[in-house]
């Protein structure tokens, strides 16, 4: 790790020093998770009663601190089968006609590999998937863009922000890339974010470059999410908030699962980062409220069909995003993404479920409407 970055850490107390003599102080975790009170991963104390919340970011020069601000509505999440502490979605009214369930099926990883592109294309043509997220650091970006063009009018396109796959568009990023300029593995990236080891200005530049890359391909971005959910990692989240303050994107995913049964420790941690993200921004109306997320713990599971049906049958009225990864097995994917080998073979179960005519029949029987972000915006 030190060889790849040219930095050799030495720890003294709560301060981490690297060979370039820049002091890096770990951010403290919040003292109370539910209310996000006390110090958080992004800087000084804040909480629900704060008149305004801000992202704190460290500038390029040591000791330089700048403040970024973005207006963002605090979302309400539905009380799923085992998440009773959440409130019903804010987009539900009391009128009988509003007691419906709507789902946005959003396919991640378009552009990563040919297997991803063909799998997503098949799932879109089957009718359930109407949003896809393009990873512009992937190995088959032009092919993925061509899939999106072919499906224009039926599928909207968003950005799958990447800091753990492929190479950055703006050149090697200090602390995030190996000697060959490729992004480091997920655990290393997360650790660097937690300890504020990254250049905030370079993060902003890379985020802006990835947004421009999608637009330069001729697409209007309907949403943003992150590969491995990097968009809620400290520092990256702060940089993204600043970018979105200047270039709003309609919808931003927050990985807060509605079913604790399937998302485990990893999902709990992502939920914590998502809550901190929400607590650090103002209550303005610059972006639409994020939709409660489904499918967080179902990826790569042999019993995907069972989980899908169980989740669909237990949904309360409201509008949800369902994160999906329809993919055909592809050896080149493993070269781009460090995937558990056992999940490589299982990826077909998700694609089969999304393309099975019986799945569409099930949703119709349950009164579930399949929709997309633009339709939601048009109806609001």
NUZA-609223 format. One record per residue (C-alpha): residue number from 1; chain; x, y, z. Coordinates in pm, 1 decimal. Last residue first. Example, Ala and Ser with C-alpha at 12.3 -4.5 7.8 and 13.67 -1.06 7.14 Angstrom:
2
SITE/i/ch/X/Y/Z
SITE/2/A/1367.0/-106.0/714.0
SITE/1/A/1230.0/-450.0/780.0
This chain:
380
SITE/i/ch/X/Y/Z
SITE/380/A/-4477.4/1557.9/-875.5
SITE/379/A/-4600.9/1354.1/-1172.6
SITE/378/A/-4329.1/1476.4/-1412.1
SITE/377/A/-4058.5/1410.3/-1155.9
SITE/376/A/-4181.1/1055.1/-1097.9
SITE/375/A/-4199.3/993.5/-1471.8
SITE/374/A/-3844.3/1124.2/-1507.9
SITE/373/A/-3716.7/895.6/-1235.0
SITE/372/A/-3859.2/574.0/-1377.4
SITE/371/A/-4165.7/353.6/-1325.2
SITE/370/A/-4280.4/-2.6/-1257.6
SITE/369/A/-4618.4/-5.6/-1083.6
SITE/368/A/-4685.4/-262.9/-811.7
SITE/367/A/-5045.6/-381.6/-778.6
SITE/366/A/-4940.2/-709.2/-616.0
SITE/365/A/-5082.8/-908.4/-905.1
SITE/364/A/-4902.9/-680.1/-1151.4
SITE/363/A/-4574.0/-731.7/-969.3
SITE/362/A/-4619.1/-1109.6/-975.9
SITE/361/A/-4706.4/-1106.8/-1347.4
SITE/360/A/-4388.7/-910.2/-1421.6
SITE/359/A/-4186.7/-1165.3/-1230.3
SITE/358/A/-4360.9/-1453.2/-1408.6
SITE/357/A/-4239.2/-1317.6/-1742.2
SITE/356/A/-3883.0/-1398.5/-1619.3
SITE/355/A/-3637.2/-1132.5/-1737.6
SITE/354/A/-3569.7/-973.6/-1398.0
SITE/353/A/-3545.9/-1311.6/-1225.1
SITE/352/A/-3312.3/-1457.4/-1488.0
SITE/351/A/-3079.7/-1156.9/-1463.4
SITE/350/A/-3062.9/-1188.5/-1085.4
SITE/349/A/-2999.0/-1562.5/-1098.5
SITE/348/A/-2727.8/-1514.9/-1362.9
SITE/347/A/-2506.5/-1328.1/-1116.7
SITE/346/A/-2464.4/-1652.0/-922.8
SITE/345/A/-2168.6/-1774.5/-1126.8
SITE/344/A/-1960.3/-1466.4/-1050.0
SITE/343/A/-2078.5/-1452.1/-688.7
SITE/342/A/-1862.6/-1748.3/-581.1
SITE/341/A/-1555.0/-1572.9/-719.7
SITE/340/A/-1601.9/-1280.8/-473.9
SITE/339/A/-1550.0/-983.4/-701.8
SITE/338/A/-1246.2/-756.1/-727.5
SITE/337/A/-1368.9/-545.1/-1020.0
SITE/336/A/-1199.2/-477.8/-1353.0
SITE/335/A/-1023.9/-811.9/-1405.7
SITE/334/A/-1327.7/-996.0/-1265.0
SITE/333/A/-1545.7/-823.3/-1524.9
SITE/332/A/-1323.2/-948.9/-1806.8
SITE/331/A/-1419.9/-1307.8/-1723.9
SITE/330/A/-1787.2/-1233.5/-1810.1
SITE/329/A/-2093.0/-1409.1/-1670.6
SITE/328/A/-2398.8/-1223.9/-1806.8
SITE/327/A/-2508.9/-935.5/-1590.7
SITE/326/A/-2823.3/-789.5/-1436.4
SITE/325/A/-2707.7/-589.2/-1133.5
SITE/324/A/-3016.7/-439.9/-964.9
SITE/323/A/-3082.4/-153.6/-720.5
SITE/322/A/-3454.8/-118.6/-654.7
SITE/321/A/-3555.2/245.0/-599.5
SITE/320/A/-3879.7/293.6/-409.7
SITE/319/A/-4205.7/491.6/-424.6
SITE/318/A/-4468.7/442.6/-156.9
SITE/317/A/-4728.3/197.5/-30.4
SITE/316/A/-4576.8/-67.7/198.0
SITE/315/A/-4365.8/-346.8/56.6
SITE/314/A/-4390.2/-695.5/203.7
SITE/313/A/-4487.8/-891.7/-108.3
SITE/312/A/-4214.1/-730.2/-319.6
SITE/311/A/-3942.9/-812.2/-64.4
SITE/310/A/-4045.1/-1178.0/-36.3
SITE/309/A/-4061.8/-1212.7/-413.9
SITE/308/A/-3717.4/-1063.0/-470.6
SITE/307/A/-3561.5/-1255.8/-181.7
SITE/306/A/-3693.0/-1584.4/-323.2
SITE/305/A/-3567.0/-1499.2/-672.6
SITE/304/A/-3223.9/-1405.7/-535.2
SITE/303/A/-3180.5/-1737.1/-353.0
SITE/302/A/-2834.3/-1798.5/-502.1
SITE/301/A/-2718.6/-1460.1/-382.8
SITE/300/A/-2481.4/-1240.0/-581.1
SITE/299/A/-2656.8/-912.8/-502.9
SITE/298/A/-2948.6/-942.6/-258.5
SITE/297/A/-2817.3/-725.2/24.7
SITE/296/A/-2887.8/-379.1/-115.2
SITE/295/A/-3186.2/-484.1/-325.8
SITE/294/A/-3420.2/-206.6/-214.2
SITE/293/A/-3347.1/160.8/-148.6
SITE/292/A/-3578.3/428.0/-12.0
SITE/291/A/-3598.9/706.3/-271.9
SITE/290/A/-3379.8/1012.0/-239.5
SITE/289/A/-3568.3/1340.9/-189.4
SITE/288/A/-3537.9/1548.6/-507.7
SITE/287/A/-3241.4/1782.2/-524.2
SITE/286/A/-3206.6/2159.8/-476.4
SITE/285/A/-3504.0/2176.0/-238.9
SITE/284/A/-3341.5/2309.2/76.7
SITE/283/A/-3311.5/2127.7/410.2
SITE/282/A/-2941.3/2186.7/456.7
SITE/281/A/-2666.9/1927.9/444.7
SITE/280/A/-2459.3/1741.4/700.1
SITE/279/A/-2739.9/1532.8/847.8
SITE/278/A/-2811.0/1366.9/512.8
SITE/277/A/-2448.5/1260.1/462.8
SITE/276/A/-2432.7/1140.7/823.4
SITE/275/A/-2741.6/929.6/764.7
SITE/274/A/-2590.0/787.2/447.1
SITE/273/A/-2262.4/705.2/624.5
SITE/272/A/-2456.1/518.5/893.4
SITE/271/A/-2662.7/333.6/633.8
SITE/270/A/-2342.9/229.5/459.3
SITE/269/A/-2219.2/88.8/792.3
SITE/268/A/-2543.4/-102.2/849.7
SITE/267/A/-2533.4/-233.9/493.9
SITE/266/A/-2185.0/-373.2/547.2
SITE/265/A/-2286.0/-528.5/879.6
SITE/264/A/-2583.3/-716.3/737.2
SITE/263/A/-2801.2/-609.7/440.8
SITE/262/A/-3047.7/-895.6/416.1
SITE/261/A/-3270.6/-897.1/723.9
SITE/260/A/-3238.0/-522.8/777.8
SITE/259/A/-3496.3/-462.4/506.7
SITE/258/A/-3545.4/-98.2/402.9
SITE/257/A/-3184.2/-40.2/306.7
SITE/256/A/-3024.8/304.3/330.8
SITE/255/A/-2779.0/327.5/44.9
SITE/254/A/-2855.0/690.3/-52.0
SITE/253/A/-2906.4/739.4/-424.3
SITE/252/A/-2906.7/1089.9/-572.8
SITE/251/A/-3183.9/1214.5/-800.4
SITE/250/A/-3226.1/1532.7/-1007.9
SITE/249/A/-2859.6/1622.0/-1070.0
SITE/248/A/-2766.2/1976.3/-966.3
SITE/247/A/-2451.4/2130.8/-1115.2
SITE/246/A/-2323.0/2402.0/-878.1
SITE/245/A/-2435.9/2257.9/-543.4
SITE/244/A/-2397.8/1915.6/-700.9
SITE/243/A/-2022.9/1972.7/-725.5
SITE/242/A/-1998.5/2077.6/-361.2
SITE/241/A/-2200.4/1780.2/-244.7
SITE/240/A/-1982.0/1548.7/-452.6
SITE/239/A/-1667.6/1682.1/-284.6
SITE/238/A/-1817.4/1627.5/60.8
SITE/237/A/-1931.7/1277.6/-34.1
SITE/236/A/-1586.0/1192.6/-168.3
SITE/235/A/-1431.8/1331.5/153.0
SITE/234/A/-1623.1/1081.5/368.7
SITE/233/A/-1769.7/789.3/172.4
SITE/232/A/-2128.6/845.0/56.9
SITE/231/A/-2046.5/860.9/-317.2
SITE/230/A/-1831.0/549.3/-287.5
SITE/229/A/-2143.7/329.0/-288.5
SITE/228/A/-1939.9/29.0/-416.0
SITE/227/A/-1977.4/200.0/-754.5
SITE/226/A/-2163.2/518.5/-673.0
SITE/225/A/-2502.2/672.5/-750.8
SITE/224/A/-2611.2/967.2/-960.8
SITE/223/A/-2943.4/1034.1/-1136.1
SITE/222/A/-3118.5/1148.6/-1455.0
SITE/221/A/-2806.1/1255.0/-1645.2
SITE/220/A/-2882.8/1395.1/-1990.8
SITE/219/A/-2690.7/1192.3/-2245.1
SITE/218/A/-2488.1/1281.8/-2555.1
SITE/217/A/-2160.2/1100.4/-2488.3
SITE/216/A/-2022.7/1437.0/-2378.4
SITE/215/A/-2285.4/1439.8/-2101.4
SITE/214/A/-2164.4/1109.2/-1961.2
SITE/213/A/-1801.7/1225.0/-1973.6
SITE/212/A/-1895.5/1561.7/-1822.1
SITE/211/A/-2024.3/1390.6/-1506.8
SITE/210/A/-1706.1/1183.4/-1483.5
SITE/209/A/-1490.9/1494.0/-1525.1
SITE/208/A/-1685.6/1681.4/-1256.5
SITE/207/A/-1631.5/1395.2/-1012.2
SITE/206/A/-1260.3/1384.2/-1100.6
SITE/205/A/-1215.2/1758.9/-1050.2
SITE/204/A/-1397.0/1747.6/-718.6
SITE/203/A/-1173.3/1465.8/-595.3
SITE/202/A/-863.3/1656.4/-710.9
SITE/201/A/-973.3/1958.9/-508.0
SITE/200/A/-1027.3/1748.3/-197.4
SITE/199/A/-680.9/1593.0/-203.3
SITE/198/A/-712.1/1269.4/-9.6
SITE/197/A/-585.1/1129.9/320.5
SITE/196/A/-887.4/1241.0/521.3
SITE/195/A/-866.8/940.9/756.7
SITE/194/A/-1205.6/793.7/667.6
SITE/193/A/-1148.2/857.2/298.6
SITE/192/A/-811.5/677.5/297.6
SITE/191/A/-969.7/381.4/475.5
SITE/190/A/-1254.0/367.1/224.3
SITE/189/A/-1011.3/369.1/-67.4
SITE/188/A/-802.5/92.5/89.7
SITE/187/A/-1106.0/-125.7/155.6
SITE/186/A/-1240.3/-76.4/-199.2
SITE/185/A/-927.3/-174.4/-387.3
SITE/184/A/-694.2/89.9/-539.1
SITE/183/A/-787.9/280.6/-853.7
SITE/182/A/-551.8/226.7/-1142.9
SITE/181/A/-267.9/467.2/-1224.3
SITE/180/A/-6.7/198.7/-1289.0
SITE/179/A/175.9/263.7/-961.3
SITE/178/A/-149.8/225.4/-767.7
SITE/177/A/-422.6/485.2/-733.2
SITE/176/A/-628.5/643.8/-453.0
SITE/175/A/-368.5/809.0/-228.3
SITE/174/A/-263.9/1060.6/-491.2
SITE/173/A/-506.1/1052.9/-787.6
SITE/172/A/-363.7/927.7/-1117.3
SITE/171/A/-498.7/1115.3/-1421.3
SITE/170/A/-815.8/1321.6/-1466.8
SITE/169/A/-1030.4/1037.2/-1601.6
SITE/168/A/-953.2/813.8/-1305.1
SITE/167/A/-854.1/456.1/-1392.7
SITE/166/A/-1059.8/136.9/-1362.2
SITE/165/A/-1271.4/58.2/-1057.0
SITE/164/A/-1263.0/188.4/-698.9
SITE/163/A/-1331.8/562.3/-735.0
SITE/162/A/-1635.1/535.7/-961.1
SITE/161/A/-1955.0/738.3/-993.4
SITE/160/A/-2226.0/534.3/-1166.7
SITE/159/A/-2372.3/826.4/-1359.8
SITE/158/A/-2731.6/817.6/-1483.2
SITE/157/A/-2915.2/711.7/-1797.7
SITE/156/A/-3284.5/685.0/-1874.0
SITE/155/A/-3431.5/377.6/-2044.5
SITE/154/A/-3729.8/338.4/-2279.4
SITE/153/A/-3696.0/653.8/-2486.8
SITE/152/A/-3340.4/569.2/-2581.5
SITE/151/A/-3283.7/191.8/-2573.5
SITE/150/A/-3044.6/187.4/-2867.4
SITE/149/A/-2869.3/493.8/-2729.2
SITE/148/A/-2824.9/326.5/-2388.7
SITE/147/A/-2678.5/13.7/-2549.3
SITE/146/A/-2442.8/235.1/-2751.7
SITE/145/A/-2330.5/403.9/-2431.8
SITE/144/A/-2248.5/62.7/-2285.6
SITE/143/A/-2039.2/-24.7/-2591.4
SITE/142/A/-1857.5/306.4/-2561.1
SITE/141/A/-1792.2/240.4/-2190.7
SITE/140/A/-1658.4/-113.5/-2218.8
SITE/139/A/-1364.6/-124.9/-1974.8
SITE/138/A/-1515.9/85.2/-1700.4
SITE/137/A/-1409.4/432.1/-1584.5
SITE/136/A/-1727.1/587.9/-1730.4
SITE/135/A/-1955.5/371.1/-1516.5
SITE/134/A/-2301.8/427.5/-1665.7
SITE/133/A/-2606.2/384.7/-1440.7
SITE/132/A/-2923.5/241.1/-1593.7
SITE/131/A/-3290.0/334.6/-1546.3
SITE/130/A/-3595.1/167.8/-1699.7
SITE/129/A/-3539.5/-192.8/-1587.8
SITE/128/A/-3866.1/-390.4/-1578.4
SITE/127/A/-3945.0/-420.1/-1949.9
SITE/126/A/-3773.9/-735.2/-2078.4
SITE/125/A/-3578.4/-508.9/-2315.7
SITE/124/A/-3420.8/-340.3/-2014.5
SITE/123/A/-3317.2/-675.6/-1861.5
SITE/122/A/-3161.2/-788.2/-2190.3
SITE/121/A/-2971.0/-460.2/-2232.2
SITE/120/A/-2849.3/-481.4/-1872.2
SITE/119/A/-2715.2/-831.9/-1928.4
SITE/118/A/-2550.9/-739.3/-2258.2
SITE/117/A/-2377.4/-436.3/-2106.9
SITE/116/A/-2267.8/-607.6/-1786.9
SITE/115/A/-2121.5/-903.4/-1975.5
SITE/114/A/-1947.1/-665.8/-2217.0
SITE/113/A/-1771.1/-498.6/-1924.3
SITE/112/A/-1790.0/-193.6/-1694.7
SITE/111/A/-2001.3/17.3/-1929.9
SITE/110/A/-2329.6/-29.5/-1745.5
SITE/109/A/-2240.1/-113.5/-1385.4
SITE/108/A/-2573.1/-51.7/-1205.8
SITE/107/A/-2926.2/-127.1/-1323.7
SITE/106/A/-3203.3/85.1/-1166.0
SITE/105/A/-3550.6/-62.8/-1119.0
SITE/104/A/-3767.8/232.7/-1014.3
SITE/103/A/-4057.7/93.9/-811.8
SITE/102/A/-4406.3/230.2/-742.9
SITE/101/A/-4643.7/108.4/-473.3
SITE/100/A/-4988.1/259.8/-441.1
SITE/99/A/-5194.5/424.7/-172.1
SITE/98/A/-5198.8/759.2/-352.4
SITE/97/A/-5545.0/708.0/-502.0
SITE/96/A/-5696.1/672.2/-155.4
SITE/95/A/-5588.4/1027.4/-56.6
SITE/94/A/-5370.9/1054.2/255.0
SITE/93/A/-5062.4/1165.5/67.2
SITE/92/A/-4747.6/963.6/21.7
SITE/91/A/-4437.7/1142.3/-111.3
SITE/90/A/-4296.4/1183.1/241.4
SITE/89/A/-4236.5/809.1/264.3
SITE/88/A/-4367.7/643.7/582.9
SITE/87/A/-4144.6/694.2/891.0
SITE/86/A/-3845.1/481.5/985.3
SITE/85/A/-3800.2/321.5/1330.6
SITE/84/A/-4004.9/19.2/1226.3
SITE/83/A/-3727.5/-122.4/1010.9
SITE/82/A/-3812.9/-494.0/1014.0
SITE/81/A/-4094.1/-528.8/759.8
SITE/80/A/-4026.2/-185.0/611.9
SITE/79/A/-4105.7/143.1/785.8
SITE/78/A/-4062.5/376.1/491.0
SITE/77/A/-3782.1/632.9/474.1
SITE/76/A/-3812.2/1007.1/516.5
SITE/75/A/-3561.6/1225.0/334.4
SITE/74/A/-3391.4/1543.1/457.8
SITE/73/A/-3409.9/1782.6/166.9
SITE/72/A/-3076.7/1901.9/25.7
SITE/71/A/-2927.5/2246.8/-18.2
SITE/70/A/-2554.6/2228.3/-82.3
SITE/69/A/-2272.9/2390.6/111.4
SITE/68/A/-1895.9/2369.5/89.6
SITE/67/A/-1664.2/2503.1/357.3
SITE/66/A/-1292.3/2541.5/312.4
SITE/65/A/-1004.7/2447.7/538.8
SITE/64/A/-635.6/2500.0/471.6
SITE/63/A/-414.4/2325.7/724.7
SITE/62/A/-207.1/2151.9/461.9
SITE/61/A/-264.8/2299.8/113.2
SITE/60/A/-500.0/2112.4/-117.7
SITE/59/A/-807.1/2202.3/79.7
SITE/58/A/-968.3/2006.3/363.4
SITE/57/A/-1341.7/1970.3/340.6
SITE/56/A/-1621.5/2046.5/580.3
SITE/55/A/-1973.2/1976.0/456.1
SITE/54/A/-2231.0/2207.1/604.5
SITE/53/A/-2539.2/2199.6/822.9
SITE/52/A/-2767.3/2492.2/894.4
SITE/51/A/-2989.8/2596.5/1184.2
SITE/50/A/-2861.1/2296.3/1383.5
SITE/49/A/-3143.4/2118.9/1569.1
SITE/48/A/-3107.0/1793.6/1377.3
SITE/47/A/-2739.5/1771.4/1465.0
SITE/46/A/-2398.7/1922.3/1409.7
SITE/45/A/-2056.3/1895.6/1557.5
SITE/44/A/-1744.9/1960.9/1349.3
SITE/43/A/-1602.6/1760.4/1059.3
SITE/42/A/-1719.8/1519.2/790.7
SITE/41/A/-1714.6/1188.3/976.1
SITE/40/A/-1930.7/1324.2/1251.6
SITE/39/A/-1891.9/1511.7/1579.3
SITE/38/A/-2195.6/1520.7/1804.2
SITE/37/A/-2551.9/1438.4/1707.3
SITE/36/A/-2645.0/1214.2/1416.2
SITE/35/A/-2991.4/1166.5/1563.5
SITE/34/A/-2999.3/786.9/1530.8
SITE/33/A/-2616.4/741.8/1542.9
SITE/32/A/-2528.7/910.0/1870.3
SITE/31/A/-2166.8/996.2/1947.8
SITE/30/A/-2081.4/1051.4/1584.2
SITE/29/A/-1750.5/899.5/1472.5
SITE/28/A/-1441.6/1115.9/1503.8
SITE/27/A/-1244.9/1220.8/1197.9
SITE/26/A/-893.8/1083.9/1181.9
SITE/25/A/-629.0/1357.6/1170.7
SITE/24/A/-381.2/1368.3/886.6
SITE/23/A/-64.7/1569.1/947.3
SITE/22/A/137.5/1643.4/634.9
SITE/21/A/506.9/1566.4/695.1
SITE/20/A/566.4/1424.8/341.8
SITE/19/A/661.7/1093.1/500.5
SITE/18/A/312.1/1046.5/633.6
SITE/17/A/190.7/1131.1/980.6
SITE/16/A/-128.8/994.7/1140.5
SITE/15/A/-250.0/1175.5/1450.6
SITE/14/A/-463.7/1013.3/1723.2
SITE/13/A/-166.5/899.0/1930.2
SITE/12/A/140.5/882.4/1709.4
SITE/11/A/99.9/680.1/1391.7
SITE/10/A/355.9/639.3/1117.5
SITE/9/A/239.9/605.5/760.7
SITE/8/A/470.3/562.5/461.0
SITE/7/A/348.3/746.8/154.2
SITE/6/A/471.6/680.7/-198.8
SITE/5/A/122.4/579.1/-299.4
SITE/4/A/173.0/231.5/-441.9
SITE/3/A/468.9/151.7/-218.1
SITE/2/A/276.0/243.1/93.6
SITE/1/A/0.0/0.0/0.0
